[in-house]
Amino acid sequence: MAENSSARLLRLLALLQTYRPWSGAELADRLGVTPRTVRRDVDRLRELGYTVHAVAGVAGYRLGAGSDLPPLLLDDEEAVAVAVGLRTAAGGGVTGIEESSMRALAKLERVLPSRLRHRVQALQSMTVPMTADGPTVDPGTLTAIAAACRNHETLRFDYQAHDGDRTTRRAEPYRLVATGRRWYLVAYDLERADWRTFRLDRLTLRTPNGPRFVPRDPPADLAGYTSHAISTAPYRYRGRFTVHAPAATVAQRISPTTGAVEAVDERTCTLVCGSNSLDELALWVALIGAPFTVHEPPELAEHIRTLAIRLMEAVTPPPP
């Protein structure tokens, strides 16, 4: 009986760890017991030091934040997902997260059942990480900006632009965007009265934060706006093309950080991208492997004609 009671208590804790409110009837149905038994088990968890709140309106329960981290109860797939996520995070763009992720992964692997440990170790041994060196983001900056987004607090910060120019900015933060290699902040720039995207590794926060604000309506397509901002705005040349291929096909060949794709119809799409070199811009679009039409910049069309002659001469045998 004691073993059944202990096992049931662990199952109850696992359900409460989803941090959603559970009615007593729902918990009783999941555990196969009476609501009275659920109440006794909740009291037992409280005796063990867990904060379990009674939720008004649903006659239920929710696990509260306590002073200590409770034991995490994960099923097989959740445990593997956490292990893979920690391994991936070890190559991320946040300062110090590599060591923290590896420590957490080592702790998790020590308690994994052998069947799961073998799965995780097989994945790790057969995976070759490709991490790029570059600027990283301080985790304190990351969490401070996330809190300001949540609390609708104006941020003040120093920012270094792509050309090295440094300015002091005031902005209403809206969302953080992670592209895999970089972290970005989407915010409303108060001085420029428009939405802007800021790279977090170029940003130095000033304290304290500014006053609270009422959130504005963000750009309609936040993902598309961010893609356009980070793939086009920092560069000398802004290229706009009609690509004669479906948008889904073109999107598979480029990442959101290098170009923004928008469907025109089922067979064509618009591609917007940027570069500091006309040669690079022309060749990059040509390598997509689909016919395309140049719209801007105006000088790119003539540049492509010159480039085409140069390429033809490279494969044409000289006259005898």
C-alpha positions in Angstrom: 0.0 0.0 0.0 2.9 2.4 0.9 4.5 1.8 -2.5 1.2 2.5 -4.3 0.7 5.7 -2.3 4.3 6.8 -3.1 3.9 6.1 -6.8 0.6 7.9 -6.9 2.2 10.9 -5.1 4.9 11.1 -7.8 2.3 10.9 -10.6 0.3 13.7 -8.9 3.5 15.8 -8.7 4.2 15.2 -12.4 0.7 16.4 -13.3 1.0 19.5 -11.2 4.4 20.3 -12.7 2.7 21.3 -15.9 1.8 24.5 -14.0 -1.7 24.6 -15.2 -4.7 24.6 -12.8 -6.1 21.1 -12.3 -9.6 20.5 -10.8 -9.9 17.9 -8.1 -12.1 15.9 -10.4 -9.6 15.9 -13.2 -6.8 14.7 -10.9 -9.0 12.0 -9.4 -9.8 10.8 -12.9 -6.1 10.8 -14.0 -5.0 9.0 -10.9 -8.0 6.6 -10.6 -8.8 7.6 -7.1 -11.5 9.6 -5.3 -11.4 13.4 -4.9 -11.0 12.9 -1.2 -7.8 10.9 -1.8 -6.6 13.7 -4.1 -7.1 16.2 -1.2 -5.1 13.9 1.2 -2.3 13.5 -1.4 -2.1 17.3 -1.9 -1.9 17.8 1.9 1.0 15.2 1.9 2.8 17.2 -0.8 2.5 20.3 1.3 3.9 18.5 4.3 6.9 17.6 2.1 7.6 21.2 1.3 5.8 21.7 -2.0 3.8 24.9 -2.5 0.4 23.7 -3.9 -2.1 26.6 -4.3 -5.9 26.1 -4.2 -7.2 27.7 -7.4 -10.5 29.6 -7.0 -13.1 29.2 -9.6 -12.2 25.7 -10.7 -12.0 24.1 -7.2 -8.6 22.9 -8.1 -4.9 23.0 -7.6 -1.7 24.6 -9.1 1.9 24.0 -8.1 3.5 27.2 -7.0 7.1 28.4 -7.1 9.0 27.2 -4.1 12.4 28.0 -2.5 13.9 24.7 -3.9 13.7 23.2 -7.4 11.4 20.1 -7.1 12.5 16.9 -8.7 11.6 16.8 -12.4 9.5 13.9 -13.5 9.9 13.2 -17.2 8.7 10.5 -19.4 11.0 8.8 -21.9 10.4 11.3 -24.8 10.6 14.3 -22.6 14.0 13.2 -21.1 15.5 12.6 -24.6 14.1 16.0 -25.7 15.7 17.8 -22.7 19.1 16.0 -23.3 19.1 16.9 -27.0 18.2 20.5 -26.2 21.0 20.8 -23.7 23.5 19.4 -26.1 22.3 21.9 -28.8 22.4 24.8 -26.3 26.1 24.0 -25.6 26.9 25.5 -29.0 24.6 28.5 -28.6 25.2 32.2 -28.8 24.8 33.0 -25.1 27.9 33.7 -23.0 28.6 30.9 -20.5 25.7 28.7 -21.5 28.0 26.0 -22.9 29.4 25.1 -19.5 26.0 25.4 -17.8 24.4 23.2 -20.4 27.1 20.5 -20.2 26.8 20.4 -16.3 23.0 20.0 -16.5 23.4 17.3 -19.2 25.9 15.4 -17.1 23.5 15.5 -14.1 20.6 14.3 -16.4 22.6 11.4 -17.9 23.6 10.1 -14.5 19.9 9.4 -13.6 18.7 8.3 -17.0 17.7 4.7 -17.4 20.2 2.7 -19.5 17.8 2.4 -22.4 17.5 6.2 -22.7 21.2 6.9 -21.9 22.1 4.7 -24.9 19.8 6.7 -27.2 21.2 10.0 -26.1 24.8 8.8 -26.3 24.2 7.4 -29.8 22.9 10.7 -31.0 25.8 12.6 -29.4 28.4 10.3 -30.8 27.0 10.4 -34.3 26.5 14.2 -34.4 29.2 16.6 -35.6 28.6 20.1 -34.1 29.2 23.0 -36.4 29.5 26.1 -34.1 30.5 29.4 -35.5 32.8 31.7 -33.6 31.4 35.2 -33.0 30.0 37.6 -30.5 27.8 36.1 -27.8 25.0 37.6 -25.6 25.4 38.0 -21.9 22.6 35.9 -20.2 21.9 38.8 -17.8 21.2 41.1 -20.7 19.0 38.4 -22.3 16.8 37.9 -19.1 16.7 41.6 -18.4 15.3 42.4 -21.9 12.8 39.5 -21.6 11.5 40.9 -18.3 11.2 44.4 -19.9 9.2 42.9 -22.8 6.9 41.1 -20.3 6.5 44.1 -18.0 6.1 46.7 -20.8 9.0 48.8 -19.5 10.9 51.2 -21.7 14.6 50.3 -22.3 17.5 52.7 -22.5 20.7 51.3 -24.1 23.8 52.2 -26.0 23.9 50.6 -29.5 26.7 50.1 -32.0 25.4 50.0 -35.6 26.7 47.9 -38.5 29.0 50.8 -39.5 30.5 51.1 -36.0 28.5 54.3 -35.2 27.4 54.3 -31.5 24.2 55.9 -30.3 22.0 56.0 -27.2 18.5 54.7 -27.8 15.2 54.6 -26.0 12.8 51.9 -27.2 9.7 50.0 -26.2 10.7 46.3 -26.3 8.3 43.8 -27.9 9.9 40.5 -28.6 13.2 38.6 -28.7 14.1 36.7 -31.8 16.7 33.9 -32.0 18.0 32.9 -35.4 20.4 30.2 -34.2 23.5 32.3 -34.5 22.3 35.7 -33.3 19.7 37.2 -30.9 17.7 40.2 -31.9 15.3 42.6 -30.1 12.2 43.9 -32.0 11.3 47.2 -30.4 9.6 50.5 -31.2 12.3 53.2 -31.4 11.0 56.3 -29.7 13.4 58.7 -31.3 12.8 57.4 -34.8 9.1 56.8 -34.2 9.2 53.5 -36.0 9.9 49.8 -35.4 13.5 48.7 -35.4 15.5 45.5 -34.9 18.6 45.5 -32.7 21.3 42.9 -32.4 21.8 42.0 -28.7 25.5 41.5 -28.9 25.8 45.1 -30.0 23.6 46.4 -27.2 24.6 47.7 -23.7 21.8 48.3 -21.3 21.5 51.4 -19.2 19.8 51.2 -15.8 17.3 51.8 -14.5 14.6 51.1 -17.2 12.3 53.8 -18.3 8.6 54.2 -17.5 6.0 51.6 -18.4 4.2 51.9 -21.7 1.0 50.7 -23.4 2.0 48.1 -26.1 1.6 49.3 -29.7 0.3 47.1 -32.5 3.4 45.3 -33.8 4.1 44.7 -37.6 1.5 42.4 -39.0 4.0 39.8 -40.0 6.6 39.8 -37.2 8.7 37.0 -38.7 8.7 38.6 -42.1 9.5 42.0 -40.7 12.5 40.6 -38.7 13.7 38.6 -41.7 13.6 41.7 -43.9 15.3 43.9 -41.2 18.3 41.6 -40.6 18.8 40.4 -44.2 18.5 43.8 -45.9 18.7 46.9 -43.7 22.4 46.6 -42.6 23.8 46.4 -46.2 24.8 48.9 -48.8 22.7 47.4 -51.6 19.1 46.3 -51.3 18.1 43.8 -53.9 14.5 43.1 -55.0 13.8 40.3 -57.4 10.9 38.3 -58.9 11.9 34.7 -58.8 10.0 32.4 -61.2 9.6 29.6 -58.7 7.1 28.8 -55.9 7.8 30.7 -52.7 8.0 27.4 -50.7 10.7 26.2 -53.1 12.8 29.4 -52.8 12.3 29.5 -49.0 13.9 26.0 -48.7 17.1 27.3 -50.4 17.7 30.4 -48.3 17.4 31.1 -44.6 15.3 33.9 -43.0 18.5 35.7 -42.0 19.7 36.0 -45.7 16.5 37.0 -47.5 12.8 37.6 -47.2 10.5 35.6 -49.5 6.9 36.6 -50.3 4.6 34.7 -52.7 3.1 36.5 -55.7 1.2 33.6 -57.0 1.6 29.8 -57.1 4.6 30.0 -59.5 6.4 33.2 -58.6 7.6 35.0 -55.6 9.3 38.2 -54.5 12.8 38.0 -52.9 14.3 40.9 -51.0 17.9 40.6 -49.7 21.0 42.8 -49.1 24.7 42.8 -49.7 27.6 45.2 -49.7 28.7 43.9 -53.1 26.8 43.9 -56.4 28.8 40.8 -57.6 27.8 38.9 -54.4 24.2 39.9 -54.8 24.0 38.8 -58.4 25.7 35.5 -57.9 23.8 34.6 -54.7 20.5 35.1 -56.4 21.7 33.2 -59.5 22.7 30.2 -57.4 19.1 29.7 -56.2 18.7 27.9 -59.5 15.6 29.5 -60.8 14.9 32.2 -63.4 14.6 35.7 -61.9 14.0 39.3 -62.9 15.9 42.2 -61.3 13.9 45.2 -60.0 16.4 47.0 -57.8 18.9 48.5 -57.2 18.9 50.1 -60.7 22.6 49.6 -61.2 22.4 45.9 -60.6 20.8 45.1 -64.0 23.8 46.7 -65.9 26.2 45.0 -63.5 24.7 41.6 -64.3 25.1 42.2 -68.1 28.8 43.0 -67.6 29.1 40.0 -65.3 27.4 37.8 -67.9 29.9 38.9 -70.6 32.8 38.2 -68.3 31.5 34.7 -67.5 30.9 33.9 -71.2 34.4 35.0 -72.1 35.8 32.7 -69.4 34.3 29.6 -71.2 34.6 30.8 -74.8 37.9 29.7 -76.6 39.9 32.7 -77.9 40.0 33.2 -81.7 42.9 31.5 -83.5 
